Amino acid sequence: MGRPLKELTPDKSVQDLIGWRIRKLRMERKWGVDELAAKVFVTPGRITQVETANDPPGRELTKQIAEVLGAQDLVELWPLMKLDKFRDYAKLFLRDQAVARTIHEFSPVVPGLLQVADYSRALMGFSYPTQSADLEDAVTRRMERKSIFERTDPPWLWVVLAEGALTQVQGSPEVMVQQIDFLLEMTTRRCVNIQILPLERASVPESISLLSLPGGEHSAYTEGYSIGTYYREPEDVERQQTIYDRLQADALSTEASIQAIRDIRRKHR
């Protein structure tokens, strides 16, 4: 009799999630550890280390395993192992955002998935006033998250954006023009929609993100300055959904929003 499999907790870390997913897919195919190891040209012991999260795979091994198992999401999850530097409240949300099928967001600033580097740098500079290396690392990680739009099946992103996010200058007027141009470029993608919430409409001071996950689960994340909460209980998610729906009801249509974005751009020149 073989040794019992180590119990994995996929919510514990990205490494555990990757190991849990690989083991699950391997066992669904009724492959032993030896069989998977042979297909990716490593030792069975290496596969065991990966599956138990004792020694996570590198980028190339992750790609090989993903190809053999037909699981592209493994490649998309791999960069998120860097999330150990993020506060605990954001880790699970960012992990789930990376594989979400739909993302609905309200934000008082341009949300991370739609930011350009200079805008991110100006916005996050308040948190890193004397730690430029840490700031650049944070900006790089944020830019890497945008790779989800290069997937063969990118998520459906629908953003309700407070008008003040574009009228208030972050960095410089030149940075704002660059940021606005990127937003206009992203609206040409079928999977990205932006609605502007006018200044005269009621708003909330924090961002709201609603995720629909591959397994059919729904979750919500709210974030203010230096604090955030990730919700997965249905009643909590429903409450955040209601707030989002009320904000979206007061927002401009997508077509009117594109024109409003262009008008704001002219004011920064």
Secondary structure as GFF3:
##gff-version 3
##sequence-region A 1 269
A	DSSP	alpha_helix	14	28	.	.	.	ID=ss1
A	DSSP	alpha_helix	33	40	.	.	.	ID=ss2
A	DSSP	alpha_helix	44	51	.	.	.	ID=ss3
A	DSSP	alpha_helix	59	69	.	.	.	ID=ss4
A	DSSP	alpha_helix	73	77	.	.	.	ID=ss5
A	DSSP	three_ten_helix	78	85	.	.	.	ID=ss6
A	DSSP	alpha_helix	88	97	.	.	.	ID=ss7
A	DSSP	beta_strand	102	107	.	.	.	ID=ss8
A	DSSP	three_ten_helix	112	114	.	.	.	ID=ss9
A	DSSP	alpha_helix	117	124	.	.	.	ID=ss10
A	DSSP	alpha_helix	132	145	.	.	.	ID=ss11
A	DSSP	three_ten_helix	146	150	.	.	.	ID=ss12
A	DSSP	beta_strand	156	162	.	.	.	ID=ss13
A	DSSP	alpha_helix	164	167	.	.	.	ID=ss14
A	DSSP	alpha_helix	173	186	.	.	.	ID=ss15
A	DSSP	beta_strand	192	197	.	.	.	ID=ss16
A	DSSP	beta_strand	207	212	.	.	.	ID=ss17
A	DSSP	beta_strand	218	224	.	.	.	ID=ss18
A	DSSP	beta_strand	227	231	.	.	.	ID=ss19
A	DSSP	alpha_helix	234	249	.	.	.	ID=ss20
A	DSSP	alpha_helix	254	267	.	.	.	ID=ss21
###
